Amino acid sequence: MENPLLKDWNTPFGTPPFPAIGISHFRPAIEELINQASAEIDLIISNQDPADFENSIAALDRAGEKLGDISSILFNLNSAETSKELQIVTQDISPLLTRFSNDITLNEKLFERVKYVYERKDSCGLNTEQQMLLEKHYRNFILGGAGLTQDKKTRFREISEELSKLSLKFEEHILNETNDFELHLMSPDDLAGLPEDSIEAASEEAVSRGKKGWVFTLHAPSFIPFMKYSERRDLREKMYRAYSSRAYHSNDNDNRQMVLRIVNLRLELANILGFKNFADLTLGDRMLDSVEKVRSFLHELHHASFPAARRDFDNVMDYALKNGHKGTFERWDWAFYSEKLRKAKFEIDDELLRPYFALENLEQAVLGLASTLFGIRFIRRNDIPVYNPEVKTWEVLDADDSPLAVLYIDYFPRKGKNGGAWMTSYREQRISDGKDIRPLISIVANFTRPTGTKPSLLTFEEVNTFLHEFGHSLHGIFSKCSYESLAGTNVARDFVELPSQFMENYAGEKEWLKTWARHYLTGETIPDNLIEKIRESLTYNEGYACNRQLSFGFLDMAWHTLTGEINTGVDEFERKAVASTELFPPVDGTNISVSFGHIFGGGYASGYYGYKWAEVLDADAFSYFKETGIFNRNTATSFRKNILERGGSNKPMVLYKMFRGKEPSIDALLERSGLKVS
């Protein structure tokens, strides 16, 4: 049987032929491609010429390109279009890939060649990008166990393979718990306060499940409006407890022991490599490159913002108590009364804005914004294969009509899709045999679905999310690097969120909103007074939001600065870690860590602080755009040339200063977010 994953693809732009790919194709393809990549590694080792950058470092970066492409397809599908069968295959394949990765970094002869070049790097005449690639590969070897004794190499392999399985299982458990819960309502009285759109969507969800009445789920488009608008406090509590106790139920999906196992294995791995904790291992190539710098940043921002967080909390609680709330103010009351106070203060809420935020219009506006800033064009394509009929595709062309990328966008929640939103790629940009291989970029989201009577009408937060992930996509689309390992979003973890969070700034700009935000029924452009209310409300509860983000950063660092094995309860540890940020009483039976996919399932371990650090960068960067004009082509070109195109080809701070002319400070963030409390 022919395996489409091993053939050349006769598709537009060499895109994956998704309809032809079956789950059974992945294992044999990965095994064959591992063999091919191993042969490429053998050629590097057997080269009789002295090691140099081209025959060792660049050759190593090119080895296994096809393997990387096929692996991306597997893991991307496992996140966006999974099934029990695909999950099993992914669990089966993941250790093979980890083993192969270990075979590279633990290969003594290969490391000798890399080390030989590294020790002569100052006399090799390397350009900056080549130096960055050399340093990255040398660091990968050191962190990959190249300098270990044989017995430690064996243990290193065991740990890394187990961790690769655990991270997948962790995410599977969260998805299972999200999908397994439903709030099935039969009485119209249970719908008090809920918007018409949410009720209609819940009715359609019930029909899709063969039930009468209304079904609400833990997926964001269902969960968030329920928590904001339901007047049934008992049902808000039920939804909150269900969401916040995912993977915490003493069942097959329980992640408590998995959290402890992961952090203990990460600590052991760090110790084997000579680090006192896992954070020390991971932070070496970041902008904030030490535990001390990260902690200093978190504490500085916490000290500056906590008075605003306390102010926001007290304002909402006082409003609740003055407007009928009885008893303790709990976490499931926050979104409900926060939204009511926002409407009272600014005469604005999500349901007032939704009619102006039709997804179809936003899509055109976001793509048009990129065209305005950078001169690029997006051509809708219906001939590019997709993994689900809902996925849309575009060909992206530069101002001179040269190809830049293919863009996939997958908007709506499905049973086989993880929650949240993310940008990823099916092929990274790189130079191969002198040819610029352009990337295949994908945005995946879980936005509000259209109903039988209305198009997809988004919340303001969903507008922000689209801009955020699109910013990531621009980082991939514009990549202009020679080496795949440095291309696109392959940058320091605390730098990668700059382009995404930068783009979010446009959500509150009148000049941009006026170009696209129109009432879906009347065609009326969003009124100036409504935009002004949006702008006035942008800093609403930003202190509370900042404090919540910082709590995640503190929790992440607490787990990954452990210097001894932990066997205490996850709850006890977590409460101590976030104590300085707490405003609410604890809720028994709930836990953040067990569903903290960013750090236990994704790649943000010791890096969650990067979201707040990137806000410092993006606030400072956008202040420059505000000075020169938010659509200024020259400023945008500088952002493209110095940030978006460069990937990891230079140090992040060097790139930022090339764009901005100076280092950032937290002042612009504090000013923009209204966090300065007199």
VOBA-708221 format. One line per 4 residues: number of its first residue (from 0); their letters; for each residue z, y, x of C-alpha. Coordinates in steps of 0.001 Angstrom, whole numbers, plus 524288, in hexadecimal, padded with zeros to 5 digits. Layout:
% VOBA-708221
NUM	A	Z Y X | ...
***
This chain:
% VOBA-708221
0	MENP	80000 80000 80000 | 7FC2E 80D46 80542 | 8073F 816A9 8075A | 80386 824B2 803C4
4	LLKD	80E56 829F6 80C79 | 8075E 82488 8186C | 7F9D5 82994 8152B | 7F361 836A9 8174D
8	WNTP	7F423 83DFC 80A79 | 7E793 84282 80448 | 7EEB6 84CE2 7FC7E | 7EE10 85BBE 7FC81
12	FGTP	7F44F 860A0 80911 | 7F8E6 852F7 80C86 | 80398 8536D 80243 | 80B25 84700 7FEBE
16	PFPA	803F8 83E9C 7F4A8 | 81006 83D40 7EC11 | 809F9 8355A 7E0E6 | 80593 82AF4 7EA9C
20	IGIS	812DE 829C0 7F129 | 81BD5 81F04 7EC5F | 82A04 81CB0 7EFC3 | 8263E 80FE1 7F655
24	HFRP	81D8C 8173C 7FFF0 | 82895 81E6C 806CE | 82F94 813BF 80E6F | 82378 80DAC 814C8
28	AIEE	81DD3 81B22 8179E | 82A52 82001 81DF8 | 82B78 81395 82613 | 81D6E 814C8 82AD3
32	LINQ	81ED6 82339 82DDA | 82B71 820C4 83548 | 823D8 816FC 83D8D | 8191D 820EC 83FEB
36	ASAE	822CE 82B8B 84377 | 829EB 8222C 84C87 | 81D13 81FA0 85375 | 81B3C 82E42 85532
40	IDLI	828D2 82F1B 85B30 | 82586 823C6 8644E | 819A3 82B3F 86924 | 8223E 836C3 86CBD
44	ISNQ	82BA9 82E07 87420 | 82121 8266E 87B2D | 819FF 832A4 87FC0 | 8199C 831E3 88EA2
48	DPAD	81846 84094 89046 | 824A0 84873 8927F | 82AAE 84D1B 885DF | 8268B 85AA0 88194
52	FENS	826FB 86251 87502 | 819E0 85DB2 86FBE | 81A74 84F27 872F9 | 828AA 84D86 86EF7
56	IAAL	82E28 85844 86636 | 821F9 85BEB 85E73 | 81DCB 84DAE 85DEA | 82B25 849ED 858AB
60	DRAG	82A34 85457 84E1F | 81D0B 84EFB 849CB | 82185 840D4 84995 | 82340 83B87 83BD9
64	EKLG	81CBA 846B9 8348B | 81746 83D82 82A3B | 82475 836C6 82926 | 82ABA 843EF 8266E
68	DISS	820C1 84721 81BF8 | 822A3 83A36 814D2 | 83163 83AF9 8160A | 830D8 84879 80FD0
72	ILFN	82988 842E6 80433 | 833C0 83844 8027F | 83FA5 84101 80326 | 83986 84BDB 7FB23
76	LNSA	8360F 8426A 7F04B | 843B3 83CBD 7F0E9 | 848DD 84A62 7EDE4 | 83ED2 84F01 7E3F3
80	ETSK	83956 842CB 7DD5D | 8427C 83792 7E01E | 845D2 82AC0 7D982 | 84F2B 81F9C 7DC24
84	ELQI	8441E 81869 7E301 | 840BE 823F6 7EBAE | 84F0E 82649 7EECA | 85060 8182E 7F351
88	VTQD	8445E 81948 7FBF7 | 84911 8263B 8019C | 85654 82041 804A5 | 84F27 81504 80B32
92	ISPL	8463E 81DB7 81353 | 84FE1 82841 81760 | 856C8 81FAF 82196 | 8498C 81BF5 82760
96	LTRF	84671 82A41 829B4 | 853EE 82CE2 82F30 | 85281 82122 83824 | 84566 8261F 83CEB
100	SNDI	84B12 8339F 83F3A | 855FE 82D50 84707 | 84C13 82540 84E9D | 84645 83217 8534A
104	TLNE	8528E 83992 856D4 | 85930 82DAD 85CD0 | 84D47 82A1B 86510 | 851B3 82C2C 87316
108	KLFE	84415 82CF1 87913 | 83F8B 836C4 86EFF | 84BC2 83EDE 870FD | 84965 83EC6 87FAC
112	RVKY	83C3F 84555 87D86 | 841D5 84F58 8740B | 84D33 85224 87D28 | 843F9 85365 888C7
116	VYER	83C61 85E2E 881E3 | 848B6 864A0 87CBE | 84ED2 8659B 88A38 | 84277 86C76 88F1E
120	KDSC	84060 87517 88334 | 841C1 881CB 88AD0 | 83695 87E50 893E3 | 82D39 8784C 88A12
124	GLNT	826F0 884E3 88565 | 82A36 8820B 8773F | 8284D 88C1B 86C94 | 83350 88F06 86306
128	EQQM	82EE8 88535 858D0 | 82DBF 87A7B 862EE | 83B4D 87DB3 8680B | 840C1 87CC7 85A3E
132	LLEK	83A3D 86F94 85822 | 83F51 86A70 8651D | 84D1E 86EF5 8620D | 84C61 8692D 85468
136	HYRN	847FB 85BD1 85914 | 851B4 85B9A 86444 | 85CA8 85F0A 85AC8 | 857E0 85483 85162
140	FILG	858DA 84A80 85C45 | 8667D 84EC1 86012 | 86AFA 84EB3 851E2 | 86376 84222 84FD3
144	GAGL	86BB6 83ADC 859C5 | 862B3 83ADF 8658B | 86DE1 83C85 86F1B | 876A1 831F8 8695C
148	TQDK	87AC8 82511 86F32 | 874D5 818EE 86933 | 88090 8157E 860C4 | 8813A 8235C 85B7B
152	KTRF	8729E 82326 858D2 | 87497 81705 8508C | 87F4B 81D8F 848A8 | 87725 829FD 8479B
156	REIS	86C38 8221C 84154 | 87571 81BB5 837B6 | 87B44 828A7 83371 | 86E76 83005 831F6
160	EELS	8683D 82510 82A0D | 873F0 82434 82105 | 87408 832F9 81F24 | 865B4 832C9 81B58
164	KLSL	868D9 82921 81076 | 8750A 83035 80BFE | 86E51 83D5A 80A38 | 8642A 83729 8014C
168	KFEE	86E83 82FF0 7F97D | 8766E 83C60 7F835 | 86AF8 84370 7F1BF | 867B1 837B2 7E93A
172	HILN	87571 83786 7E3D5 | 874CC 845F6 7E031 | 867B4 84416 7D973 | 86CD1 83831 7D21E
176	ETND	878CF 83F93 7CD76 | 8709A 84B4C 7C964 | 8674A 842CF 7C1AC | 871C1 83A31 7BB8F
180	FELH	87904 84514 7B47C | 874F3 84AE3 7A79D | 87BF6 8537E 79DC8 | 876AE 84EC0 790BE
184	LMSP	879B7 85822 785A1 | 87708 855D3 77738 | 87D5E 8616D 7706A | 87723 86EFB 7704F
188	DDLA	884F4 87456 771CF | 8852D 86EB7 77F96 | 879ED 877C0 7833F | 88143 88472 780EA
192	GLPE	87D17 88F25 78A4E | 871F5 8879A 79086 | 864AE 88E39 791CE | 85969 889A8 78977
196	DSIE	851F2 88517 79588 | 85D18 87C56 799F3 | 85EA3 87690 78C5F | 8501C 873C7 78B4E
200	AASE	84FD6 86D7E 798C9 | 85BBF 86539 79557 | 8552F 860D2 788D0 | 84914 85CB5 79051
204	EAVS	851BB 855B6 79A3A | 8582B 84E27 78F33 | 84AEA 84A48 789A4 | 8467B 845AD 79716
208	RGKK	8526D 83CC0 79766 | 8501B 8378D 789B1 | 85BC8 83EB4 783F5 | 85E7E 84878 77952
212	GWVF	86574 85552 77B63 | 86613 85BCA 788B9 | 867EA 8569B 79683 | 86CB8 85F12 7A1C2
216	TLHA	86C6D 85A1D 7AFB5 | 8718C 85DB3 7BD2C | 8642B 8624B 7C1BA | 86499 870EA 7C47F
220	PSFI	85B9F 875C7 7B972 | 8649C 86F02 7AFB0 | 871D9 87025 7B654 | 871BC 87E74 7BA74
224	PFMK	86E67 88496 7AD2D | 87860 87BBD 7A6B1 | 88331 88078 7AFC7 | 87F22 88EA7 7ADE8
228	YSER	87DBD 88F0E 79F35 | 884AD 883F5 79843 | 88FE3 88921 7901D | 895A8 87B8F 78F84
232	RDLR	89F79 87C25 79A9A | 8A298 86D9E 79937 | 8944F 86A27 79B50 | 89318 87382 7A6E0
236	EKMY	89EAD 86C99 7ACE9 | 8984E 85F6C 7AA7E | 88BA2 863DA 7B0E0 | 892B4 86A1E 7BC5A
240	RAYS	89AF4 85E17 7BEE6 | 88EFC 85551 7BE24 | 88750 85DAD 7C7B1 | 89282 85FBB 7D12E
244	SRAY	896A7 8517A 7D142 | 8896C 84B9F 7D462 | 88AEC 84065 7DE1E | 899B9 840D3 7DBF6
248	HSND	89BC8 83659 7D1AB | 8A064 82A01 7D89C | 8938A 82369 7D549 | 88790 81F14 7DCFA
252	NDNR	883A4 82D56 7DECB | 890A2 831EC 7E46B | 88E8E 839AA 7F102 | 89CB7 83B76 7F558
256	QMVL	89D26 830A0 7FF5D | 88F43 83419 80359 | 89367 84200 806CC | 89E37 83CCA 80F87
260	RIVN	89538 832C9 81595 | 88AC4 83CEF 81882 | 893EE 846CF 81EC4 | 89ADA 83C57 826B6
264	LRLE	88DED 836EA 82B9B | 8890E 84490 82EDE | 8958D 8471A 8367D | 89429 83A4D 83DC8
268	LANI	8860E 83D9B 840DD | 88A16 84AEB 84611 | 894E4 844EC 84E52 | 88B96 83AED 8541A
272	LGFK	882C4 8463A 8583B | 88E1A 84D91 85E46 | 890E7 85783 8538B | 89E45 8596D 84D80
276	NFAD	898B6 85A8B 83FB0 | 88BF3 859A1 83851 | 88A64 8685A 836C7 | 88A88 86A0E 84590
280	LTLG	87F80 86028 8463E | 876DC 866E9 83C3A | 878F9 87574 83EBF | 873BB 87646 84C9C
284	DRML	8662B 87B0E 848CB | 86A2C 8841D 83D9A | 86AEC 892E1 83D39 | 87997 8912A 83BA8
288	DSVE	87A6C 886B2 8460F | 888D4 88304 8460A | 893BA 87F8A 83CA0 | 89ACA 88BDB 840B4
292	KVRS	88F22 8948D 83D3B | 88D47 88E07 83005 | 89BA4 88F09 82CA7 | 89BF5 89D23 83125
296	FLHE	89061 8A062 8286E | 89601 89950 81C98 | 8A341 89FBF 81E25 | 89D55 8AD35 82081
300	LHHA	8952C 8AC62 8142D | 8A063 8A656 80C88 | 8A988 8B13C 810A5 | 89F5C 8BB6F 80CF8
304	SFPA	89BB3 8B567 7FFDD | 8A7FA 8AF05 7FA52 | 8AD43 8BBA4 7F452 | 8A076 8BC8C 7ECD1
308	ARRD	8A1C0 8AE47 7E8BE | 8AF83 8B0C4 7E3B1 | 8AAA5 8BD01 7DCB3 | 89FAF 8B55F 7D611
312	FDNV	8A8B0 8AA53 7D21B | 8B2F8 8B360 7CC7C | 8A8B5 8BB2F 7C50C | 8A335 8AF1B 7BE54
316	MDYA	8B096 8A937 7BB97 | 8B59A 8B609 7B5F0 | 8A97C 8B6FA 7AD61 | 8ABA5 8A910 7A8AB
320	LKNG	8B9E9 8AB90 7A53A | 8B64F 8B7FD 79DE4 | 8ABBA 8B0E1 79657 | 8B2AF 8A54E 79094
324	HKGT	8B50C 89C0D 79BDD | 8C1F2 894D3 79AFC | 8C912 88D83 7A58E | 8C52E 88B4B 7B3B1
328	FERW	8B83E 890C0 7B840 | 8B107 884B7 7BD39 | 8A499 881FF 7C4C4 | 89D1D 87E4F 7B87D
332	DWAF	8A043 88BD4 7B320 | 89A55 89346 7BE87 | 88BCE 892A9 7BB6F | 88E36 89508 7ACE1
336	YSEK	89678 8A14F 7AE46 | 88F5D 8A601 7BA69 | 882BB 8A61A 7B2A0 | 88949 8ACF2 7A722
340	LRKA	88ED9 8B77B 7AFFF | 881B2 8B92B 7B6A9 | 87B6B 8BB69 7A97A | 88626 8C4DC 7A58F
344	KFEI	88542 8CC95 7B242 | 87691 8CCCD 7B3F4 | 8717D 8C929 7A66A | 869F1 8BE31 7ACC8
348	DDEL	86A3C 8AF68 7AD50 | 8612D 8A429 7B08D | 85C92 8A2B7 7A28A | 858A1 8B0FE 7A1F0
352	LRPY	850CD 8AF6C 7AE7D | 84ABC 8A204 7AC2F | 83FAC 8A6D4 7A357 | 83AC2 8AF33 7AEA7
356	FALE	83BAC 8A452 7B8BA | 83125 89AB9 7B4C3 | 82EEA 8910D 7BFC6 | 8202B 89259 7BEFE
360	NLEQ	82115 8A101 7C161 | 82B2D 89F59 7CC16 | 82295 89585 7D303 | 81742 89F1F 7D368
364	AVLG	82071 8A9FA 7D7B6 | 8268A 8A265 7E2EC | 81965 89E08 7E80D | 81470 8ABE8 7E60F
368	LAST	81FF5 8B169 7EDA1 | 81C24 8A925 7F94C | 80E39 8AE0E 7F7EE | 812DB 8BC24 7F791
372	LFGI	81BC3 8BABB 80348 | 8137C 8B204 80BE1 | 805A4 8B299 806A1 | 804E2 8A405 803A9
376	RFIR	7FE8D 89D5F 7F7F1 | 80263 891C7 7EF68 | 7F789 889C4 7E91D | 7FBE4 88071 7DE6A
380	RNDI	7F703 87298 7E0D8 | 7F66E 86796 7D6FA | 7F027 85DB4 7E02A | 7FBAF 85BCA 7E95F
384	PVYN	80310 84F20 7E65E | 8110A 850C7 7E178 | 81C9B 84794 7DF99 | 81F45 84C39 7D1B9
388	PEVK	81617 852C5 7C7F0 | 81F43 85E81 7C72E | 81D36 861FF 7D582 | 81409 86D8A 7D7F7
392	TWEV	80C60 86FE8 7E47B | 8060E 87B64 7EB7E | 7FD91 87D76 7F75E | 8031D 888B2 7FF61
396	LDAD	7F98D 89143 806ED | 7FC28 89C0A 810B9 | 7F654 8A9AF 80F8B | 7EA5F 8A536 81751
400	DSPL	7E8DE 89946 80E68 | 7ED70 88FEC 818EE | 7F5D0 884B8 8137C | 8047E 8861A 8144C
404	AVLY	80A51 87B12 80C34 | 80AAC 8733E 7FFBC | 815DA 876C6 7F69D | 81BBD 86D64 7EC8E
408	IDYF	8254F 87243 7E237 | 82D3B 86914 7D97F | 834FC 87120 7CFAB | 83C93 86915 7C5CC
412	PRKG	847DE 85F48 7C592 | 84521 850D0 7C3CC | 84D8C 844BA 7C403 | 84832 840C6 7D158
416	KNGG	84A25 84E0C 7D7B5 | 85624 852C2 7DF0D | 85CA6 85F07 7D9E9 | 85B1A 86C7A 7DFDD
420	AWMT	84F3C 8724F 7E67E | 8497C 870A1 7F3FA | 83DAB 872C8 7FC8A | 8382D 867C9 804B1
424	SYRE	82B75 8639F 80B04 | 82282 857D4 80AF7 | 81C6A 85BE5 817C9 | 82178 86585 821DF
428	QRIS	818A4 86F42 828A1 | 814F2 86B9E 836A1 | 80A18 86C3B 840B3 | 8041F 85EBC 8427E
432	DGKD	7F8C7 85C61 84BE5 | 7F67D 86AF8 84C08 | 7F59F 86BCB 83D3B | 7FF1D 87389 834E7
436	IRPL	80422 869D0 82AD1 | 8086B 871CB 81F1F | 81486 86E18 81754 | 81662 86830 809DD
440	ISIV	821BD 86F92 803C9 | 82955 86C15 7F784 | 832ED 87351 7EEC0 | 83B3B 86AF8 7E5B1
444	ANFT	843CB 870EC 7DB14 | 84B0F 86DEB 7CE7B | 8477D 8798C 7C605 | 848C1 87B28 7B757
448	RPTG	83E31 87338 7B0B8 | 83511 878B3 7A672 | 8382A 8743A 798AB | 82F9C 8715A 78D14
452	TKPS	82FD4 87FAD 78936 | 831E9 8873E 795DC | 82CCC 88778 7A3C2 | 83616 8857C 7AF1B
456	LLTF	83ED3 89185 7AE89 | 84784 89308 7BA62 | 854C0 898BB 7BD3B | 855FE 8A344 7C77C
460	EEVN	85C49 89927 7D053 | 8505E 8906B 7CEE9 | 847B8 89BF1 7D2A5 | 8500F 89D46 7DEE1
464	TFLH	84EE8 88ECA 7E19E | 84014 88F2B 7E0E0 | 83FAC 89A89 7EA67 | 84953 89395 7F357
468	EFGH	8419C 886F7 7F470 | 834E5 88E7F 7F56D | 83A9A 8959A 80127 | 83CE2 8887A 8078B
472	SLHG	82EEE 884A8 80441 | 829A7 890D2 80B19 | 830E6 88C7D 81755 | 82922 87FE9 816B0
476	IFSK	81C2D 885B2 81214 | 81B43 88FFC 81CC4 | 81FB8 88746 827F5 | 817C3 889D7 8342A
480	CSYE	81DE5 88106 83E54 | 81845 87751 847E7 | 82278 86CBA 845F2 | 826EC 86651 83963
484	SLAG	83536 865E5 83D74 | 83573 874C1 83DD7 | 82C94 877A6 83241 | 82FFF 87DB5 82538
488	TNVA	83E0A 87BB4 8210B | 84175 873DD 82D3C | 84A8A 87EAB 831AA | 85918 8804D 833C1
492	RDFV	8603D 87C86 82745 | 866BE 889E3 82631 | 85995 890BA 82772 | 851B5 8889B 81DE2
496	ELPS	856D4 88F95 811BE | 85257 89D1E 8161C | 8448F 89C9A 81035 | 84970 89671 80393
500	QFME	85494 89FD6 80130 | 84C39 8AB3F 8057B | 842A6 8A88C 7FA65 | 84D9D 8A896 7F053
504	NYAG	84F0E 8B739 7F25F | 842B3 8B9BC 7EA89 | 848DA 8B470 7DE15 | 84FF4 8C133 7DBD1
508	EKEW	84525 8CA8A 7DFF5 | 83F25 8D2B2 7D51C | 8322D 8D431 7DC4A | 83063 8C589 7DC2B
512	LKTW	83622 8C242 7CED8 | 82D0A 8CBFA 7C85F | 82145 8C476 7CD6F | 8241E 8B80F 7C5D4
516	ARHY	8304E 8B7B0 7BD2E | 82AB5 8B860 7AF5F | 83028 8B3B3 7A268 | 829E7 8A695 79F9C
520	LTGE	82772 8AA07 7914C | 8245F 8B88F 79134 | 81EDF 8BA4F 79ED9 | 827FA 8C60C 7A099
524	TIPD	82AFC 8C901 7AEE0 | 83968 8C805 7B1E8 | 83F84 8D539 7AE83 | 844CF 8DE2D 7B91E
528	NLIE	85253 8DE26 7B312 | 852CA 8CF4D 7B3C4 | 84EDD 8CF8B 7C216 | 85960 8D992 7C49D
532	KIRE	86336 8D09B 7BE36 | 85E83 8C57A 7C6C1 | 8606C 8CDCF 7D2D0 | 86DD1 8D26E 7CE5B
536	SLTY	871E0 8C462 7CBD8 | 86D0B 8BEFD 7D8DF | 87A24 8C156 7DF55 | 8819F 8BC53 7D37F
540	NEGY	88B4D 8B1FB 7D7F0 | 8851D 8B17C 7E578 | 892BD 8B12B 7EB3E | 895CB 8A4EC 7E37E
544	ACNR	888AE 89ED5 7E714 | 88A84 8A1E8 7F581 | 89820 89C15 7F544 | 892F3 88FA3 7EF0B
548	QLSF	88852 88E45 7F962 | 89243 8908A 8040D | 89AD0 885E1 7FE4F | 88F90 87C51 8003C
552	GFLD	88E08 88114 80E34 | 89C91 87F56 810FF | 89C34 871BE 80AF2 | 89066 86DBB 812F2
556	MAWH	896A1 87261 81F8D | 8A38D 86BD3 81C37 | 89CF9 85EA2 81A98 | 8953E 8601B 8271A
560	TLTG	89F88 865BE 83039 | 8A87C 85A16 82E94 | 8ACE1 85507 83BCC | 8B326 84884 836DF
564	EINT	8AF96 83E11 82CF2 | 8B341 841BA 81F17 | 8B88D 83852 814ED | 8BF13 841E0 80B93
568	GVDE	8B9EC 8445B 7FDF5 | 8ADA3 84C76 7FC7E | 8B47A 854F4 7F265 | 8BFFF 85865 7FAFC
572	FERK	8B750 85BCE 80682 | 8AE0F 863F4 7FE50 | 8B8C3 86C05 7F7EC | 8BE89 86FBB 8050C
576	AVAS	8B119 87350 80A5F | 8ADCB 87CD3 7FF65 | 8BB80 881C5 7FC72 | 8B8FF 88F7C 801B4
580	TELF	8AD9E 8915C 7F83E | 8B3CA 88BB7 7EBF9 | 8B52D 8944A 7DFFB | 8B691 889D2 7D584
584	PPVD	8C0BB 87F27 7D3E8 | 8BBB6 871D8 7D887 | 8B589 868B3 7CE91 | 8B9FC 85AA8 7CFE4
588	GTNI	8AF22 8509B 7D071 | 8A503 859DA 7D627 | 8A047 85B31 7E410 | 895DF 862CE 7EB72
592	SVSF	8945A 85A1A 7F75C | 88FEF 84DD2 7F057 | 883F0 854D7 7EAF4 | 881C7 85E2C 7F66D
596	GHIF	8741E 8593B 7F90F | 870BE 863FB 802AE | 87A4B 85EFD 80CDC | 87BA0 85087 809AE
600	GGGY	86DF9 84D77 804DB | 865DA 8585C 80ADB | 86521 85F1E 817F3 | 86F31 869F0 81689
604	ASGY	87AF4 86347 81CC8 | 8820A 86DDC 82498 | 87783 87720 81FD1 | 87AC2 87B5E 81202
608	YGYK	87FD3 88850 81741 | 8717D 88AF2 81A52 | 86EF7 88F50 80C58 | 87865 89AA9 80DDE
612	WAEV	873DB 89D85 81BBC | 865E1 89DFA 816D3 | 86A35 8A7B9 80C69 | 86EA1 8B088 8176D
616	LDAD	86119 8AF23 81D6D | 85985 8B0C7 810C9 | 8613E 8BCA0 80C4B | 85EE6 8C31E 81955
620	AFSY	8507E 8BF45 8194C | 84DFA 8C40B 80B72 | 854AF 8D0EC 80E69 | 84995 8D2F7 81826
624	FKET	83FA3 8D04B 80D6C | 846C3 8D9EF 804AA | 8456C 8E426 80F52 | 836D7 8E1EF 8112B
628	GIFN	832EC 8DDA7 80370 | 8353E 8D063 7FD2F | 82692 8CD73 7FD03 | 823C6 8D381 80A47
632	RNTA	8193A 8CB10 81092 | 81CE3 8CF08 81E78 | 82B1A 8CB49 81CAC | 82706 8BEAA 815E6
636	TSFR	81D94 8BB90 820F2 | 8288D 8BD47 82AC0 | 83123 8B424 822A8 | 82619 8AA4D 82250
640	KNIL	82281 8AB31 830B8 | 83061 8AB47 83611 | 83782 8A287 82C5A | 82EDD 89A8D 82340
644	ERGG	82469 89664 82D01 | 82D5B 893A6 83857 | 8359F 8886F 83326 | 83ECA 88401 83DEC
648	SNKP	835FD 8888F 84900 | 84035 89235 84DD6 | 84EB9 894C2 84C4D | 851CE 89969 83E7A
652	MVLY	858B5 8A5C7 842C7 | 84D43 8A931 84B9F | 843D1 8A799 8403A | 84C6E 8AF7D 83736
656	KMFR	84DAF 8BAA1 840D9 | 83EE9 8BA69 842FE | 83D8F 8BCFF 83469 | 8492D 8C5E2 83204
660	GKEP	84B47 8CC45 83F21 | 859D8 8C97A 83F0D | 863FD 8BF0D 83C29 | 86926 8BDFE 82E31
664	SIDA	876D3 8C175 82973 | 87DD7 8BE30 81CBD | 87D62 8CC6E 81850 | 87090 8CB61 810CE
668	LLER	87585 8BF3E 809A6 | 8826C 8C58E 80603 | 87B33 8D19F 8012F | 870E9 8CA2B 7F96F
672	SGLK	87ABE 8C0FA 7F340 | 884CA 8CB3D 7EFB3 | 88F2A 8C43F 7F79F | 89593 8D062 7FD11
676	VS	8A1C4 8D28D 7F50C | 8A917 8DF3C 7F72E
***
